[in-house]
Amino acid sequence: MIETKRLYKIVWLLLFVVSACRFMLETASVSLFAAMIACGLPLLGALASERKVLDQSFLTILMVTVCAVASAIALAQWKVIGNGTPLDALIPCAAGMLWLIHQKGRVSQ
């Protein structure tokens, strides 16, 4: 069985790969680039936290902000420009929710 910490990293990596592949197919989409960043930062933050003690409160604020901005970009691009779908906001939302679940597990340990 895969331990929980590794499972989070695998999901973030899969979300990153999906958003990167979609961005390569449609390079004009700012929302897909923002989703790629929103999925890559939690992965990097989790990997960096293993090696060094980092301020988890700051990381949580950073990750939630980046994911919220990426979701807002996706929704604005869909509504204002008419490019993309509202489902493009699901990738950064999923990455942000997974970070919050990851942090809740760290606090309860």
Secondary structure by P-SEA (a helix, b strand, c coil): cccaaaaaaaaaaaaaaaaaaaaaaccccaaaaaaaaaaaaaaaaaaaaaaccccaaaaaaaaaaaaaaaaaaaaaaaccccccccccaaaaaaaaaaaaaaaaaaaac
